[in-house]
Amino acid sequence: MKALRINTDGTYEDIELAPGLKGYYDAIGCQTFDMVRLSEDCDMWVDDEGLLNGSELNLLATSLRAMMHQLRYDMPLTGNAVLTGGAN
């Protein structure tokens, strides 16, 4: 499956996710992940333990989520983030 990875250094790249959950773990580089709904058509997958395990701040992913949800402040996202299409 095609996806877009937002790296902690602010760069982003098209990637091919391997099938199943392992593809997300490998692309994000984490032990556990969570999904953040940005819109009906776009989900962001992030390191669920990033704040606890010392992962680097992902300012671009944090800003994108805040912009999409029109938030003034939001908990920072850390580690790599992966964007995919919505559930359907």
C-alpha positions as CSV (number, residue, x, y, z in Angstrom):
1,M,0.0,0.0,0.0
2,K,1.3,3.5,-0.8
3,A,1.7,5.9,2.0
4,L,3.6,9.1,2.9
5,R,6.1,9.2,5.8
6,I,6.8,12.4,7.6
7,N,10.3,12.1,9.2
8,T,11.3,13.9,12.4
9,D,13.7,16.1,10.5
10,G,10.8,17.7,8.5
11,T,11.4,15.7,5.3
12,Y,8.7,13.5,3.8
13,E,8.7,10.6,1.3
14,D,6.5,8.3,-0.5
15,I,6.8,4.8,0.8
16,E,5.3,1.3,0.1
17,L,3.9,-0.2,3.3
18,A,4.5,-3.9,3.8
19,P,1.3,-5.9,4.4
20,G,-0.1,-6.2,7.8
21,L,0.8,-4.4,11.1
22,K,4.5,-5.1,10.6
23,G,4.5,-2.5,7.7
24,Y,3.4,0.2,10.1
25,Y,5.8,-0.8,12.9
26,D,8.7,-0.8,10.4
27,A,7.7,2.5,8.7
28,I,7.2,4.4,11.9
29,G,10.1,2.6,13.7
30,C,8.2,1.9,16.9
31,Q,6.9,-0.8,19.2
32,T,3.3,0.5,19.4
33,F,1.4,2.9,17.2
34,D,-1.9,4.8,17.2
35,M,-4.0,6.3,14.5
36,V,-4.9,10.0,14.4
37,R,-7.8,10.8,12.1
38,L,-7.0,14.0,10.1
39,S,-10.1,13.8,7.9
40,E,-12.5,11.2,6.4
41,D,-9.9,10.7,3.7
42,C,-6.6,10.8,5.6
43,D,-5.3,9.0,8.7
44,M,-2.0,9.6,10.4
45,W,-0.2,6.7,12.2
46,V,2.2,7.7,15.0
47,D,4.4,6.2,17.7
48,D,2.0,5.7,20.6
49,E,4.9,5.7,23.2
50,G,7.0,8.5,21.5
51,L,6.8,10.9,24.5
52,L,7.8,8.1,26.9
53,N,10.6,6.5,24.8
54,G,12.5,9.7,24.0
55,S,11.6,9.9,20.3
56,E,12.4,13.1,18.5
57,L,9.7,15.8,18.1
58,N,8.0,15.7,14.8
59,L,7.1,19.3,14.3
60,L,5.7,18.9,10.8
61,A,3.3,16.1,11.9
62,T,2.3,18.0,15.0
63,S,1.6,21.2,13.0
64,L,-0.4,19.3,10.4
65,R,-2.6,17.7,13.0
66,A,-3.2,21.1,14.7
67,M,-4.0,22.8,11.4
68,M,-6.4,20.0,10.3
69,H,-8.2,20.1,13.7
70,Q,-7.9,23.9,14.1
71,L,-6.2,23.6,17.5
72,R,-4.3,26.3,19.2
73,Y,-2.3,23.8,21.3
74,D,-2.0,20.1,21.0
75,M,0.2,17.4,22.5
76,P,3.3,17.1,20.4
77,L,3.8,14.1,18.2
78,T,7.2,12.4,18.2
79,G,8.9,9.9,16.0
80,N,8.1,9.3,12.3
81,A,4.5,9.6,11.2
82,V,2.8,7.7,8.3
83,L,-0.2,9.1,6.3
84,T,-2.6,6.8,4.6
85,G,-6.0,7.2,3.1
86,G,-9.1,6.9,5.4
87,A,-10.7,3.7,6.5
88,N,-12.6,3.2,3.3
